């Protein structure tokens, strides 16, 4: 069991909403928490959402971060050496 203290304003909003939707206050809070956690998980783990898109897929190289300057210089010199 969980007890929550709400401001008068929040309690009034909860009462009005639950009456309007013909739901119990408990159901409204459970639904709100479920939505909160599902959104939070999506926001907190952006890497998990796109991890299959990261890495070596485009170039075949898994180590593009280190030595990028030397790789860039080499490619530029190859392109402009006539």
Steps between C-alpha positions, in 0.01 A plus 500: 500500500616851427384827647567820309459855620365734238457873498139614521518610138632160384241315709220710349628427149517129579145503640361685197685281253396175665136613510512617138650173379290289740814341641621449852782724618713188544446404135592849383823498703591148380444602139701818545791310656496240221518776238773681693720192523455401136599852388788513747644173373490624142673826593756348736626240256541660156805286430297185557244621245757550226788270595451285191558813290830598663843365421660365189202458268585782258875477461583152618733655756421484870772747601426831328557713808873451537733613225233681305736790421759278338228315306356831383842631391566179308166515319546868416851446367378207287217713363716802418817332378486537122 
